[in-house]
Amino acid sequence: MKLIQEGLETLSELRTYYDGFLAIASISILIIGFVMVTSASLHLGDKMVSNPFHYPLRQLIHICLGLGVGAFILTINMEFWEKSGQWLFLLGLILLVMVLIPGVGVKVNGSIRWIQLIGFRVQVSEIVKLFSVIYMAGYVTRHQEVVKVSAYGIVKPLMLFSLACFLLLLEPDFGSAVVILTIAMGVMFLGGARLWQFMILGVLLVSLAALLCYFSEYRWARITSFIDPWADPLDKGFQLVQALIAFGQGEWLGVGLGSSIQKLFYLPEAHTDFLFSVIAEELGLVGVVSVIGLFTVFIWRAFVIGEKAEKAGYLFSAFIAYGLAIWFGFQAFVNIGVNMGVLPTKGLTLPLMSYGGGSMIVMCAGVALLFRINMETEKITSSIPKGKREWINV
């Protein structure tokens, strides 16, 4: 009963202290994503389970569960997350070990990245990304001075992240390993890490990633096919070629919602990794620019919320907001870049849009954290007399 009462109070406060731009961007991305997943998966559901609405209905359940989890997270104050960050990251490492245990992890398309929970496949790496943001925000808040003056302050947390990356590479999930390292380095940079130390570490990590690609046959094949997909359009370059054809057919206004040809078993994973290509084909350049614009607004508001929290003295909340902005922004950039042929193929979903239960639920949780941070910051700063809070208005 107490939890319900606290939830109602939180929702009442949210109506007073909320970010309109972030709300519009988030809801718009969710709605467009659901519509496009429906369009991209009707034929697939009909073929696989003789039910064209199989994937849309499941995605709707994913969204509802995500909104439910988000509503619950809105009732939890940021102090809880600050105290729990280290334990949550440890839990993430345990889950990464569990997914590699035969009989526990679920193998799909040659990779073991999922655990079956309550009838849903949960991609463990998505949970680890959220826990990484929380852990890094707490670390930088506690050790900001060390991060600013010592190389050890930067290397120390990366040792834990290296373990997480090693476990991810065993799945294998190279893309998620890159994402969590990007989150860690981005938060440390915004926390005051020295530029020259940051650049040296960045060069080392990029060099290591290049070596991993070079000595891995399938990763190297992806890079070579990305450089010239038309050299082998029926095998190594097939995904990218089909995506580029989708973009070409879309032109300015698209072929019309539901009228994509490429989604009809030409474009692999059209409702997940290559959903953006279906958007390009059916909605054209207008749809592409609109989606990119919505993500731009989302990331902008996340940084604005972080800046407000930092100016108000809530460093942990600020670094959470920055970390979420880096995560969503980088993953969206990579997914869009892959679909457009400017980056090698990687299995990263388009945030809040691609089909997937675990990804949708975890990302809705991330959005809820942003709203909670903004609510706590606005609630405190609103009590400051107007003449004394110009410094915090963004």
N, C-alpha and C positions, 0 to 999 in steps of 0.2 A: 504493500500500500504506500509505503514511504517512497519507494522507487517511482511509482506512478505519479505521486504528487510532485516529486522533484522533476520528473520528465515534463509535466504540464507547465511547471514554473519556467523550465528552460525554454520550452517552445514559445511561451509568452514573452520571455526576454528576447528570443531570437527575432520575433516580429518587430521588436523595437530596435535591436542592434544587429542589423544584417547588411550585407553588401549586395546591393541590387545588381550591379554589373556581374558579379561572380554568380549570383543566382540565375540570372538570365542566360549567361554563357553555359553554365553547367546543365541546366534543364534543356536548353536548345541542343547541346551535344548529345545528351541522352536520347531525346526524341528523334533527332535525325539518325542517330546510330541504330535505334530500334527499327525505324522505317526501312533503313537500308539493309539491315540484317534480314528483315522479313523478305525484302525484294530479292536478296542474294541467295536465300536458302529454300524458297518454296519448292523448286524443282528437286533439290537435294533430298528434302524430307519425303517427297513423293516417291523418289526412287529407293531410298534407304529403308523407310518404315511404312510406306504407303500412306503417309499423312503429310500433306504439304505444310501444315501449320505446326509440325513437330518442333522445329528449331525456333520459330517466333514465340511459341507458347513457353518454351523453356527459357528463352531470353527474357521474356516478360517476368517469369518467376525469379530469374537472376536479378533483374532490376528491382523488383519488390523486396527481395531479401536484402539487396544492397541498401535500399532506402531505409529498411527496418534497422539494419545494423548501424547505418548512419544516424538515425534518430536516437538510438541508444547511446552512441558515442557522444552526441551532443549533450547528454546529461552528465558526462564525466569531465571533471575539471582537469586542467593541464598539469596540475601538481601530481596527479596519479601517474600520468605518462612519464613525467620527469623521474619519478622514483622507480618506475618499472622498466625503464629503457634497457638496462643491462640484462635483466632477466628475460625480457622479450627477445633480445638478440640471441641469447643462449637457447631459448626455445626454438628460434628460427634455425639455428645450427643443428639442433636435435632433429627437427623435421627434415632437414636436408640429408641427414644420415638415414632417417627412417625410409625416405623415398627410394633409397638405393638398396634396401633390404628386399630380397626376392619374396614375392607374395604380398608385399605391402605396397610397393610402388606400382603404378600402372604404366605400361609401355604403350606409347602411341607414336606412329610414324618413326620408329627406331629410337626414340628418346624416352627415358623414364623420368618424367617430371611431375607426375600427378599422384595424389593419394585419394582414394575413394572414401568420402565422408557423407553419411546420411543420403546416399543416392546421388551425390554430386562429385564430380572430379574436381579436386582443388589443386591448382598449380602452386606448389610450395614456394617457388621463386617469387611469386607475387606477394605472398605474406612476408617473405624475407626483405623485399624492397621497402615495405612500410616499416618494418621493425628496424631496418637500417637507418631510415630517416630519423626515427625516434632516438635510437642509440647515438647517432652522430650529433644530434642536437644537444643531447645531454652531455656528451663528451666535451664538445666545444664550449658549452656553458661552464662546465666545471674546470676546464683546463685552458681557458682562453689565453691567459698570459704565456703559458708554456707553448701553445700553438704559435703564438706570435714571435717568440724569440728562439725557439729550439727546433732543430730538425727532428729530434726524438719525439716531440709532441705531435708531429705529422705522421711519423712512421709507426708509432705505437698502435693506434687504432687500425692501421692498414694491415697489421699482422693478423688481427682477427678477421678482417675482410678478406685477406688472402686465403684463410682457411675456408671461408664461405665460398669464395670463387673456385677453389680447388674442388669442393663438393659439387658445385654447379657444373664444372667442366666434366665431371664424371658422368653426368646425366646423359648426354652433354647439353649444356645450355650456355653457350658462349655469350649470347646477347644479354642475358640477365646478369652475368658476371660483369660485363662492361657497364651496365646500368648502375649496379650498386657501387662500383668503384667511382663512377662519375658523381653519384650522390655524395659519397664520402669526401672526394676531393673538392667538389663544389662548395659543400658546407664549410670545410676547413678554410677554403680560400675566402669566403665571405666572413669567416670568423677571425680573419686577420693574419693568415699564414703568409710568410714572406714570399714575394713573387719569384725570386730566383730559386728558392728551395722548391717551390711549387712547380716551376718549369722543369727543373732537373728531374723531379719525381715523375712528372708527366711524360717526359721523353723516355724514361726508363720503362714506364708502364706501356707506352705505345710500342716501344721496341720489343717488349715481351709479348704483346698481343700479335705483333707482326711475325715473330718467331713461331708462335702457336699456330698461326694461320699457315705459315710456310711448311711446317712439318706435319700438318694435318691434311690429308689428301682431299677430303670433302670440303674443308674450309677454303683450301687453295683453289679448288674447282669453282667455288662460288665467286671468288674474286676474279678469276680469269674469265668466267662467263659474264660477269658484270661489266668488264671492260669492253667486251665485244660479244653481246648475247646472240647476234645474228650469225656468228661463226658456227654455232651448234644449236639452231632454233628448236630442234625437236627433242633435245635431251638436256644438256647443262644450262642452256639459255632459255629453256621453255617458259618458266615462270615469268621472267622479265619481259620476254617477247610478247607474251599474252597480255601482260599489264600495259605495255607500251601501245599495243593495238587498241586496248580499251580507252586509253587516253586520247589516241588519235581519232577514234570514232566519236568520242564525246563532243569534240569541237567546242563551240561557245556555250550552247544551251543544253547539250546532251541529247540522247536519243529518246528520252522520256522515262519516267519512273516505271520500273518493271520491264523495260524493253531491252535490257542488256543482252547481248549475244555471248560475250566472253564468259559470263557467269555460268553458262550452260555447259559445264564440264570442260571448258577450255582453260579457264583461269583456276589454278589450284587454290584451295582454302579461300574462296571468294567471300565467305561470310566471316572470316577471322583475319588472317594476316593481310589479305589483299582486298579488304572491304573498300579501301580508299580508291582502288582502281574502278570498282563498280560505281562508286560515287562519281568519279570522273566521266565514266561512259554514260551514265543515265542523267546526270545533272550538269555535265559539261564544266567549262571553266568557271561559270558562275557558282556552281556547287562547290568546286575545289577551293575557290577563293573564300567562300562563305565559311567553310569548315576551318580553314587555316585562320581566318579572322576570329572565329569563336575561340579557338585554342590560344590565339594571341591575347585576347581579352582575359581569358582565364588565367594565363601565366602572369600577365600584367597585374591583375588584382591580387594574386597570391603574393607577389613581391611587394605590392603596396601594403597588404595586411602585415607582412613580415616587417616592413620598415616602420609601420605604426607601432607594432609591438616592441621593436627594438628601441625606439625613441621613448616609449613609456617605461622602459626598464625590464620588460619581460623577454630576456634573451633566449630562454629555452623555447618559448612560443615563436619567437622571431625565426630561429633557426629551423624549427619544424616547418614553418611556412616557406622559407627559402628552399629547404630540402624537397618539399612537395612540388614546388614550382620547377626545380631542376629535374626531378623525376618525371613529372608529366610532360614537361617541355622537351626533354631529351628523348623520351620514348616516342612521343608524337612525331618529333623531327626525324627519328630513325625510320619509323614506319612509313611516313610520307615519302621520305627520301628513297626508301627501297621500292615503293610503288612507282615512283617517278623515274627510277633508273639512275639516280645519282649516288646511291650507296649499295654495297653488296647485300644480297638477300639475307635477312635475319628474321627469326621467328618471334618478333615482338608485336604485341597487339596495339591497336589504336585505342588510347585511353578512353574509357566510358562509351566506346562505340562498338568495338569488335565483339563477336560472340564469345561467351565464356563465363562460367559462373564464378570461379575463384577470382578472376581478374576484375569482374564487375563489382563484386562485393567489397574487395579490398580497396578499389579505387573510390567507391562511394564512401568508404570509411575515411579515406584520405581527404575527400572534399568536406566531409563533416568536421574533420579536425580544423580545416581552414575556417569554417563558420564558427566553430567554438573559440578559436583564437581571436577572431574579429569581435565576437560577442564579449569576451572577457576584457579585451582591450578597450572597446568602446564604452562598456559599462563603467570602467574605472575612470577613463578620461572625461566622460560626460559629467562627472561630478566636480571636475576642475572648472573654476570660473572662466568664462569665455576669454577674457583679456589675458589669461595666463596659459592658454593652451594652443596658441597659434603655432608654436614650435612643433606640435605633434600632429597637426592636421595635414593630411596628404590627399 
